[in-house]
Each structure stands twice: as structure tokens, then as C-alpha cells.
Amino acid sequence: MGRRLKGLRVNVRQYIHNCWLVLDIAANAILFFGSPTETVSSRLGRWKDYPTGWKRRIAQPVCWLLSLFDKNHCDKTEWYERELGRHRPEALDDKPGD
């Protein structure tokens, strides 16, 4: 699935994935004033577990929609980024009840 560009082998699928990841992280940092290393999916994964509030009402339908393409996408992303230490809720993120 790669292409040869003057001696450089490029995996097109990985390149597209990396582009989407950069856009996702940038959207989180710019739109939500979040951690510059966390994705929107990870943030929504935390928001959907809130007991009440507007964040939960936004996160649940979006996570449901993403789950149609990738089962439990928001939960998996949140777990993965927490394991990597990508987001720092205590420093840059919102807290439940905000």
C-alpha cells in the first residue's frame, strides 16, 4: 500500500491517518483550549461519563456516531491517551462540574 517517491517509500494509509490525527489534536487545542497533545475523541470520552450537564449532552451522541465506525471509539481513545500520558487534566483540562 505504499508509493515510491524518488527513493522514499510512503505508506499512504499511515500518512492519511497522521494528517487526521494532527487535525484532531489541533481542533482540541484551538476549539476547547485543551491539552495540545490530546484528541477531541479522548475529551469526549471523559465528557460522556459526567453525571449531568451540557458536556455530557454533546459527548454522548457524538461518541455514539463514532462508535458506528469504530466500536467504543471514545472510550478506547481516552484509555489509550491516558496510558500514554498525553493529556494532563490537572493542568490544562476541565474538571467535572465546570
C-alpha positions in Angstrom: 0.0 0.0 0.0 2.9 2.3 -0.4 4.2 4.5 -3.2 7.7 5.2 -4.2 8.7 8.9 -4.4 12.3 9.3 -5.6 13.7 6.6 -3.3 11.3 7.3 -0.4 8.7 4.7 0.3 5.5 6.3 1.6 2.7 4.4 3.3 -0.4 6.4 2.1 -2.7 4.9 4.7 -0.4 5.9 7.5 0.1 9.4 6.0 -3.6 10.0 5.9 -4.0 8.7 9.5 -1.3 11.1 10.7 -2.9 14.0 8.9 -6.3 13.3 10.6 -4.6 12.9 14.0 -2.9 16.3 13.6 -6.2 17.9 12.7 -7.9 16.2 15.6 -5.3 17.4 18.1 -5.3 20.9 16.7 -9.1 21.1 17.0 -8.9 20.1 20.7 -6.3 22.7 21.4 -7.9 25.5 19.5 -11.6 24.9 20.0 -11.7 23.6 23.5 -8.5 25.3 24.9 -7.3 21.7 25.8 -4.1 20.0 26.0 -2.0 20.3 22.8 -1.4 16.5 22.8 -4.9 15.2 23.4 -7.5 14.4 20.8 -11.2 15.5 20.7 -12.3 11.9 21.0 -10.4 11.5 24.3 -12.0 14.6 25.7 -15.5 13.5 24.6 -14.8 10.1 26.2 -14.4 11.8 29.5 -17.3 14.2 29.0 -19.8 11.4 28.3 -19.1 9.9 31.7 -20.1 13.1 33.5 -23.3 12.7 35.6 -25.2 15.7 34.0 -24.6 18.9 32.1 -24.2 20.2 28.6 -20.8 18.5 28.1 -22.5 15.1 28.5 -25.4 16.0 26.2 -22.8 16.9 23.5 -20.5 14.0 24.0 -23.0 11.1 24.1 -24.4 11.5 20.6 -21.0 12.2 19.0 -19.5 9.2 20.7 -22.4 7.1 19.6 -21.9 8.3 16.0 -18.2 7.5 16.1 -19.0 4.1 17.5 -20.8 3.2 14.3 -17.4 3.3 12.6 -15.2 2.1 15.4 -16.8 0.4 18.4 -16.3 2.2 21.6 -14.0 4.8 19.9 -14.2 7.5 22.6 -13.6 5.0 25.4 -10.7 3.4 23.7 -9.1 6.7 22.8 -9.4 8.0 26.3 -7.9 4.9 27.8 -5.0 4.9 25.2 -4.2 8.6 25.7 -4.3 8.2 29.5 -1.9 5.3 29.3 0.4 7.4 27.1 0.1 10.3 29.4 -1.0 12.5 26.5 -3.5 14.6 28.4 -3.0 16.4 31.6 -6.4 17.2 33.1 -5.0 18.7 36.2 -3.0 21.3 34.3 -4.9 22.2 31.1 -8.2 20.4 31.0 -11.6 21.0 32.5 -12.9 19.3 35.6 -16.2 17.5 36.1 -18.8 20.1 37.0 -17.3 23.0 35.1 
